[in-house]
């Protein structure tokens, strides 16, 4: 009897919930792997763990995947990458989304953990660019806010860069922290009470998963919102500036394919996006009663 080839298992640790949009992204990831010679069920299998926004579940889920001795761990969201990194120093880890640099996952190419690679969602300067665009949209505002996630190691990084960019501009940036979706409403109500004109949303899977609720609350509280990906603006947030998320999942599949063929994670550089979309939702502009400058409208890739 011929021996059946060993099935290589890709463990997936996902911070968010399996909503249709997230499932579509993972389907894109699988499709790209199939194109690279790894069709689902033929030599490769997948084991998913979904935290559904509850970051306290990630450590246990990561331990389960490590216990299964998966061939590679793919993570979505910085909290998932952090949990996976704490759970194993041997199994290769590929970040599909998240922030490696500065979060004790990677500390520069020469010092990053040997088993971690992937795509970083917080390239230098992007937080400053988001603040600049929000300031232009609500010109004259003396105070803006940042909505940050206590459970996400990338939030302090984004906040530091945003506040550094605000220094000397005449605009103060105040931080509002949450750790679960139920706190969105009180946080945005506090922003409104404090006289904030708008807020920047820190990158994070928790916010992405709840972007429709976040958009509705921002309109309810009359707050301009600047977000990390076009899907937020399509869900009703005012603006988004960031890299297309679909590119992350395709690139993550490329990394996984190379690792399954024997490449060490340390040989694969932590990638950073080079293409960015700037999206404005005009229905939200009208709902907030804003009059955006022609200059900012002209720079948008999609209105």
Phi, psi and omega in degrees: 000128178292144178284138175281137179297148179295134175283126175271129185256127174259113176274134181243122178247110189243126180291325187272188179261159181280061177281167185304320181294319181290320178298324179296323178294319179289331174294322176297319177300313179296320180298317179295321176298321178298318178299330182271007176098019180233067180292140181304128177090350178240089180087350181216144176223168184230142177231109184262142170230125183247124179276344179054039177084356181263093186296339179291347179274347190290321182299314179295319180294320178297319179296322178298316181293321177296321177297332176281354180056049178297157183281331177205146178251126176248132184239151174233120183097137180302320178301324178292318178298319179295317180295318179296319181294325176289332186279334182207142172249005185248314182289132178300139179239129177241120176277115173284319172220155180136184182232115179269314186295126175084009180241024182067011171266313176222140181232053184096156188302325184281342188240356185293156180298138189295337184260008184243132171209187180137210185238125179269134183266005184232068178294152181305134176093347186288325179294321177296321180295319179297318179297317180302314181294321178293319178299320178294323182290327180240056186304139180094351180291132179269345182217132174232165185238164168233131174265119187234157184251118181300330183272005184243116182297345180281339183299314178299325178296312180297321180295315181300315181293321180295314180292326176295321179292330181284337182300127180084356182270348184086002178244122177275147176240119179254139183262141177231124188249140175227165172225004174202157186302330182297344181268357179301310183302306178300323180294315180289327175296322178293322176300314181298316180298325182278359177083022178289140177273336181185181183211152172261135177266123177296147177300143178171143181295327179298314180292320180300316182296331184250027188296327179293316178295320180296317179297316181296319180292324179296319178293318180302321183264009174059048182240130173286137184238134174245127189233179192266341184215156185301330181300331176295312180296322178295334178275354177122355174291157186295309186217159174216139174222116181177180181277149178297126185294331180300326180298324179300316185288326175293316181293323177299320177297321176301316180296316181299317179301315180296321179293319179295337176270003173112356179289137178281141179306324182297339179276352181254115183294147172294116184280153175230141183295149178240343179251135184227142176254143171240114187240137176236131176265107185290331176298322179288323174306312181292320180297326180272352180069031181272154172239094184286141177300146178302326183297321181285325177295322182293333182276347184290140174283331178212134178239000000 
